[in-house]
């Protein structure tokens, strides 16, 4: 496994971890908020329907049948019938409207209305002006049709959403009313002010936002912790990778890793028909350097060779210490002509180097190099052997030169 090449991978990991935690917190908070909202709405709905059931018991359905003309709003019967509803209305602060209605010849009329004593059969909803009345009059609206059909079947109908009436948010419920024979004859309507419900929802929303803010802070902290831990692991991994794959002294790859990379590049070359070249390098008279100037100076020669080569190499080029003073450079996507140009440039760069010896003098060194180009009939051993033979020719021909 190679070390991670992206310098910011630990940062990306930290950001990703923090983002995932925050997203999960958002989804969880949204789910809990939506479930709580549904629960609160159901409680509100149950509360209004229970009020409607109680109010329906206060309606004398048989006597209400006698109210058939507008002028009946002034008689004692009307006052007697509406009084229980007015008492209920006055008892419940959030109850905006409480009324009864019935259908006559396909039209809907108000009968008892606790907010108006002159509304008995005065007009149909069609001629009303407020939002709620206009909604009811739209007989093509599926909700309107469902409203009437539900009541005719003897079931309670609560609107699935809120309405707006004179700046107040309301929820409306209709209770079917039956005569003594069990026939549906009218309905009881309740319009309930839900501002308190909205205030509760706002408070819950604020609490949810507080939870999300806390989740954001926690996600940032955890993301940072992931970043720190990941950075340390990457650093440790990089150190272990270097120990396993590189030469401790020079920083070049070791022989084992070189063979792994060489096989990989040879396979890639065969698949895609790309050129591939190999340089074998030997430092001329290296034993004499060690004997004359000491091993520390010899070490500097090795280090400076690798450092100089790396400055010339591309990202995919590989330099490895093959053994002792011998090095090899693998050049993918490079033919022997390109490899020769690279080797000559390396010779020039090395010729300009001056290394301090233990005596304080400046010393220089030279290289003998051999080049081989890959072809399909070659295996790993023969490919290296060709480069090694070319290097040997360079050494036996006077050193400080390149042979192909």
N, C-alpha and C positions, 0 to 999 in steps of 0.2 A: 504493500500500500504506500503510495507516494504521499508526501506532505501536501497539505492544502495550499494551493497556489494563490488563492484570493486572500489578499491581506486583510480585507474587511469581513471575512467569513464569520468571525466571532461576533462582530457587531451585527451582522445580518441575523445570526442565530439569536442574539439577545432581543433584537427588535421583533423578530418573528415570534419568539416565545411570549414576549409582552403583548404583542398584538393578538395572539391566539387566546391568551388569558382574558384580555379585555373584551374580545368578541364573545367569548363564552359567557362572560359576566353580563354583557349586554343582552345576549339571547335569553339567559336565565332570568334577568330582571324583567325583560319585556314579557316573557312567558308568565312569570308570577304576577306582574302588573295586569296583564290581560285577563288572567284567571281570576284575580281579585276583583277586577272591574265587572266581570261577568257575574261573580258571586254577589257583589253589592247591588248590581242591577236586578238580579233575581230576588234579593231581599226586598228591594224597593217595589218591585212588581207584586210580590206577595203581600206587602203591606197595603198597597193601594187596592188590590183585589179583595183583601179582607175588609177594608173600609167599605168597599162597594157592596159586599155581601151583607154587612150590617145595615147599611143604608137601604138596601133593597127590602129588608124585613120591615123597614119603617114606612114603606109605600103601600097604601091601600089600593091595590090594583083594581078591585071591583068598583070602588067609589070614583077612582080616576076616570073610569069609562064614561062617567056622567059629564065630564068636562069636555064639551064639544064646540063651544063658541067663545070668541074673544071676550064677550061681556061676562063670562063666567069667572074671570079673574077677580071680579069685585064681590062675588058671593061668599058666604060663610064656608061653604064646602071647600073652596079653593084654599082659603086661609087655614082650614083644618088639615087639609092634606099636605100643604107645604110646610106647616110649622115643624113637624119632626125633622124634616130635611134641613131646615134653617138651624135648628138646634145642633144637629150633627155638624153642619158647616161651621158654626161659630165655635165648636169645641176643638176643631182640628185646624191649627194655624196655617198649615201649608196647603189646605184645600182651597183651590182658586174657584172652581165652578162645580156645582152639584145640580143635576137637572134630570128630568125624564123626557123621553122623546118617543114618538111612534110614527109608523108609516101609514099614510092615507093616500090611496090612489097613486102609489109609486113615489110620493114625495115624503120628506121627513119634516116633521113639525116638532117644535118645543111644546111641552105641556107644563110641567112644573120646573121653575128655574129659581133657585134661591138667591140669585143676584138681580132678578127683575120680576116685579109683580104684574107686569103688563105684557108678558110675552106669550100668553096663552093663544095659540093658533094665530098669532098676529101675522107672521110671514114665514115663508119657507126658507130653508138655509140658502137656497139659490140666490136670494136677494141680499144676503149678508155681505159684510165688507171685510171682516177680519180673516186672517190666514186660516184659522181652523175651519171656519165655515166654507171657505172656498175649497178646501181639501175635501170636505165631505160631499160637496156638490158634484165633484168630478166623478160621475158614475161610470166613466170608462176606466178609471183607475183600478187596477187589480186589487189594491189594498182596500178600496171602498167596497168592492164586490165581496171580497173575503170577509170584511167587517159585517156586512148584512147577513151573509150566508152563515157565518159562525153564530150570530145571535139567533137566527131563525132555527138553528139546530139546538138551541138551548145552552150554548157554551159561552163562557166569559171571553171577551176579546180585549187584549191589551196591545196597543200599538207597539211595533217592534223598535221604534226609535222615538226620539224626543221631538217636540214641536215648539214653535216660538209664538207666544201670544202677548202682545203689548210689552215686549222686552223681557218677559218671563219665560224661562224654559219649563215646559210642562210635559207630563206623561199622562196619556189618556187611557181610561179603561171603561168598557161598557159591560153592564150586567143585564142579561135578559130577565124580563118580568113576565110572570105567568098568571093567568086567571085561575079561578077555582077548579076549572076543568082541565088544568094543566096545559092550556094553549098559550103560546107566546103572543103577547099583545102589545108590549112596549119594551123600552130599555131604560136603564138608569145609567147616566154618564157622569164620570168623575174626571176632572182635570186637576192634576196634582202638581204643585210647585216643587221642582226638583233642584232648586238653587242650593239647598243644603247638601244634596247628593253631589252636585258639582264641586262644592267646596271641599267635600271629602276627597273627591277624585283629584282635585288640585293638590291637596295636602299629600295624598299618596304619591302623586307624580313628583312632587318636590322631594319626598323621601327617596323615591326611586332614583332621582337625579343625584341625590347625595350618595346613594349606594354606588352609582356608576362613577362618581368622582372618586370615591374610596377605591373602587375597583381599578380605576385608571392609575391611581397612585401606587397601589399594590402591584399592578402589572408592570409599571415602570421600575419599581424596586426589584421585582423578580426577574424582569428582563435584564436589568443591570447585573444581577447575580449570575444569570445564565451567561451573559457576555464575559464576566470575569472568569467564571469557571471554564467556559469554552476556550478562552484565551490561554489560560494556564495549561489546559489539556493539549491544545494545539502546540504550544511551546514545548511541552514535554514530548509530544509525539514527534515534533521536528527534531528534537535532540536525539531521541531514540533512533529515528530514521537516519540521521547523520552518522550516528555511531555504527549502525548496521550497514550503511551503504557508502560511506565516504572514508577517505584516508584521513586520519586524525591530524597529521602534520600539514598536508598541503591543501586539504579541502576538496581535492579531486575525488571522483567516485573510485571505489575500490574495484578490484579485479572481478569479484563475484557479480557485482551490480553491472559492470561493463558487459559481461557475457549475456546477462538477462536483456539488457537494452539492445545489444547487437543482434540477438535472435529476433527480437521484436521488429527492429528496423529492417532486417533482411526479409522477414515475412511481409511487411508493409511494401517494401520495394517490389517483391514478386507479385503482389496483388495489383499494384497500381502502376507498375513499370516506371518507377521513379529511380533516378540515379542515386548511388550511395558510394561514398568513398571513405577509406580508412587511412589514417596516418599513424605510423609507428615512429616514436621519437626516442633518441638516446642522447644523453648529455655527454659530450666529448670529454674524455680524461677526468671523469668524475672521481674516480678513486684517487687520482693525484691531488684533486682539490681537497679531499678529506685528509689525505696524508700531510699535505703542505699547510693548509689553512685551518684544519680542524673540522670536526663534524658539525659544529654550529654554523660555520660558514657554508658547509655543504648543504645543510638544511635550508639556509636562505636561498641557495641556488634553486633548490626544488620548489620552494614556495614562490619565488619570483617567476619561475617558468610558468607555473599554473596560473598565477595572477595575471601575467601578461597574455597568456592564451585566452583566458576567460574574457578579457576586455575586447578581444577580437571576435569571439564566438557569438553565434545567434542563440536564440532561446532553445532550439531543439538540438543544438550541437552538444556533444558529450565528451568530456575529457576524463580520463581515468589513469590512475597509477597502476601500470602493468606489473611492476616489480622493480625494486631498487631505484636506479636512475632512469628506467624506461617508462615512457608514458604513451598513451594512445588517444587519438582524437577521432571520434566518429562524426562524419559530416553528412547528414541526410540531405536529399535533394541537391546533391553536389556531384558533378562528374569529376574525373581525374584532372581535367584542365582547371576547374575551379579549385580543387584541392591543392594543386600545384601553386596556384596564385596565393592561396591562404598560407601555405608552408613558406613560400618566399617572403611574404609579409611578416610572418612570425620570425623568420631569420633576421630580418631587418630590425624588428623591434628588440629582439634579444641582443643584437650587436650594439644597441644603444644603452643597454643596461650596465650599470657599474655597482658592484656589491662590496660593502665594507668587509674587509678581512679582520682577523683578530689583531693583526699588526698595524691596522689603521690604513693600509693601502687599499686602492680600488682595484678590484679584479673583475674580469669578464669571462664569459663562457660561450661556447658554441654548441650547435645541435647537428646531429646527423639524422635525417628523416627519410622514411620510405613510404610510398603511396601505393595503394591497390584500389582498383575499382570493382564493384560487385557485379557479378553476372550470374545467371540462373544455375550454371553448372557448379558453382562454388558452394561449399558448406562453410560453417563457422571456422573450422580448423584451416581449411585451404585459403579462405579469405584473409585470415590473420597471417598465414604463412607467406603469402605473396607480399604483404606489406613488410613483414619481417625480413624477407630476402632482399627487398629493395633497400631497406635501411642498412642491412649488412654491406651491400654494395657501396652505399654512401660512405660507410666507415672505412672500408678497405680502399676506397678511392681517394682518401685524403681527409675525410671528415668535413664538417661544416658545409654540408651540401644536402640536396634533395634528389632522390631517385624515384622513378615511377616504374 
